Amino acid sequence: MEKILVIGCAGQIGSELTLELRKIYGDANVVATDIKPADKEITEGGPFEILDVLDTHRLFGTVSRNKITQIYHLAAILSGNAEKKPIASWHINMESLLNVMELSRELNLSKVFWPSSIAVFGPTTPRQNTSQFTVMEPNTVYGISKLAGERWLEYYFHKYGVDGRSIRYPGLISHKTEAGGGTTDYAVEIFYEAIRQKQYECFLAEDAYLPMQFMDDAIKATINLMEAPADKIQVRSSYNVAGISFSPKEIAEEIKKQIPDFKITYNPDFRQAIAESWPQSIDDSVAQKDWGLTNSFDLKKMTDVMLKEVGNKFR
């Protein structure tokens, strides 16, 4: 039986991935950790520990004591917040990954998952239908750290045989956790403000097209990647994953179909420049071919679920 460690279980991905992994592997076999307390659903539903992934002694002890065989390393400083504290963010993002990869090498763990991002692309990358293998010249701290992380992942696989796997996530949209400092977070904030105030001031321009993915599809993709046979994983850096591409104006129009008096205004900040350096649409045909990536949610279906579930929080 696999014993799984989730690092960053209180974050946007971790809070939902932890619960799904426990359904598959059993509550006792998924140890959830974060540097801060998590929701009761996680802390009371199975093993939970406070863990700073930069504390190598504590990390090693947690893995050894719980007989961990797989790690999902999700802890990171996201794009918007990373630009405010570049050196500290680089340190956290890179040192944490290297700690996990070294530990995985030393203890011969079966698999490691680490999330990359569309932030690895930059202003010189073709922005339409961006291919798996293309120009990558990121100009943000987050993007630079993710690109470096991809190279380390591939290095550890070829040099030491560490079975690391990764997805370049687009913007992720979830009703369970609110925004956490990313450039694509407007697509989460907008639903909360539509319910709370029926108005939203967007920090991106109305025509800022970006790839997005509903969290249910992202969780499914992550687990499918990790459960695929090793010989199916042909990309050892990180896989492109698409989803849906839309603009703030388009998502606002979809919301107005259900909340007719919803109003949106635009006040682009520093994140607009970040958005303009990222792809507008992604080609994920390699992931489809290698391990069967599929997506179920389009803009309408996602909006229906988000308005319903966020609305339930305020009733």
Secondary structure, 3 states (H helix, E strand, C coil): CCCEEEECCCCCCHHHHHHHHHHHHCHHHEEEEECCCCCHHHHCCCCEEECCCCCHHHHHHHHHHCCCCEEEECCCCCHHHHHHCHHHHHHHHHHHHHHHHHHHHHHCCCEEECCEEHHHCCCCCCCCCECCCCCCCCCCHHHHHHHHHHHHHHHHHHHHCCCEECEEECEEECCCCCCCCCCCCHHHHHHHHHHHCCEEEECCCCCCCEEEEEHHHHHHHHHHHHHCCHHHCCCCCCEECCCEEECHHHHHHHHHCCCCCCEEEECCCCHHHHHHCCCCCECCHHHHHHHCCCCCCCHHHHHHHHHHHHHHHCC
